[in-house]
């Protein structure tokens, strides 16, 4: 649903109203500041939000995938190349916090 701007004739304050085009043409609003009449401001731009947001989100995801890709072809969370050469020094603390009794 589009958002229309309304301007006060007397004090110049503005107010946004989310409504249909037909209802925006018929609305008669009263200014919160001075009590004057508010008229619909001319529409300067029109934003189509849904498809534009999805397109921008997809573009950003593609950029992130390309940026964080590793030589193995996986993303940044991949552990293909991570091999521990010695035991984790915090192993006992982790076991105590999570209550593990078996080796992991």
C-alpha positions as CSV (number, residue, x, y, z in Angstrom):
1,X,0.0,0.0,0.0
2,X,1.5,3.4,-0.9
3,X,2.4,6.1,1.5
4,X,1.1,9.7,0.7
5,X,2.4,12.9,2.2
6,X,0.0,15.6,3.4
7,X,1.0,19.2,4.0
8,X,-0.7,21.7,6.2
9,X,-1.8,24.9,4.4
10,X,-1.3,27.0,7.5
11,X,1.9,25.9,9.3
12,X,3.5,23.7,6.6
13,X,3.9,20.6,8.8
14,X,3.8,17.3,7.0
15,X,2.2,13.9,7.8
16,X,2.5,10.5,6.1
17,X,-0.6,8.4,5.6
18,X,-0.6,4.8,4.2
19,X,-3.7,4.4,2.1
20,X,-5.0,3.5,-1.3
21,X,-4.9,6.1,-4.1
22,X,-8.7,6.4,-4.2
23,X,-8.9,7.0,-0.4
24,X,-6.0,9.5,-0.5
25,X,-8.0,11.7,-3.0
26,X,-11.0,11.8,-0.7
27,X,-9.2,12.3,2.7
28,X,-9.6,15.6,4.6
29,X,-7.0,15.7,7.4
30,X,-6.7,18.1,10.3
31,X,-3.2,19.2,11.3
32,X,-1.9,18.0,14.6
33,X,0.1,21.2,15.2
34,X,-2.3,24.0,14.4
35,X,-5.6,22.4,13.6
36,X,-5.5,23.6,9.9
37,X,-6.5,21.7,6.8
38,X,-4.0,19.3,5.3
39,X,-3.8,18.7,1.5
40,X,-2.1,15.9,-0.3
41,X,1.4,16.7,-1.5
42,X,2.3,15.9,-5.1
43,X,3.8,12.5,-5.6
44,X,7.5,13.0,-6.6
45,X,8.7,9.4,-6.7
46,X,7.2,6.0,-6.6
47,X,9.1,3.1,-5.0
48,X,8.2,-0.5,-5.7
49,X,9.5,-1.9,-2.5
50,X,9.0,-5.7,-2.6
51,X,10.8,-6.6,-5.9
52,X,13.5,-4.0,-5.4
53,X,14.3,-5.3,-1.9
54,X,14.5,-8.9,-3.1
55,X,16.7,-7.9,-6.0
56,X,19.1,-6.0,-3.7
57,X,19.2,-8.8,-1.2
58,X,20.0,-11.4,-3.9
59,X,22.7,-9.1,-5.3
60,X,24.2,-8.8,-1.8
61,X,24.2,-12.5,-1.2
62,X,25.9,-13.1,-4.6
63,X,28.6,-10.6,-3.6
64,X,29.1,-12.2,-0.2
65,X,29.4,-15.7,-1.7
66,X,32.0,-14.5,-4.2
67,X,33.9,-12.6,-1.4
68,X,34.0,-15.5,1.1
69,X,34.4,-18.4,-1.3
70,X,37.4,-20.6,-0.6
71,X,39.5,-22.6,-3.0
72,X,37.5,-25.7,-2.2
73,X,34.4,-23.9,-3.5
74,X,32.6,-23.8,-0.2
75,X,31.7,-20.6,1.7
76,X,33.4,-19.0,4.7
77,X,31.9,-21.6,7.2
78,X,33.6,-24.5,5.5
79,X,36.1,-26.4,7.6
80,X,37.6,-28.5,4.8
81,X,41.0,-27.0,5.3
82,X,41.0,-26.8,9.1
83,X,43.0,-29.6,10.7
84,X,43.9,-29.4,14.4
85,X,47.5,-30.3,15.1
86,X,47.2,-30.3,18.8
87,X,44.4,-30.7,21.3
88,X,42.0,-27.8,22.1
89,X,43.4,-26.1,25.3
90,X,39.8,-25.2,26.3
91,X,38.4,-28.8,26.0
92,X,38.0,-29.4,29.7
93,X,36.2,-26.0,30.2
94,X,33.9,-26.7,27.3
95,X,33.0,-30.1,28.7
96,X,32.4,-28.6,32.2
97,X,30.1,-25.9,30.9
98,X,28.0,-28.1,28.6
99,X,28.0,-31.1,31.0
100,X,29.6,-33.5,28.5
101,X,30.7,-36.8,30.1
102,X,31.8,-38.7,27.0
103,X,34.8,-37.9,24.9
104,X,34.1,-35.7,21.8
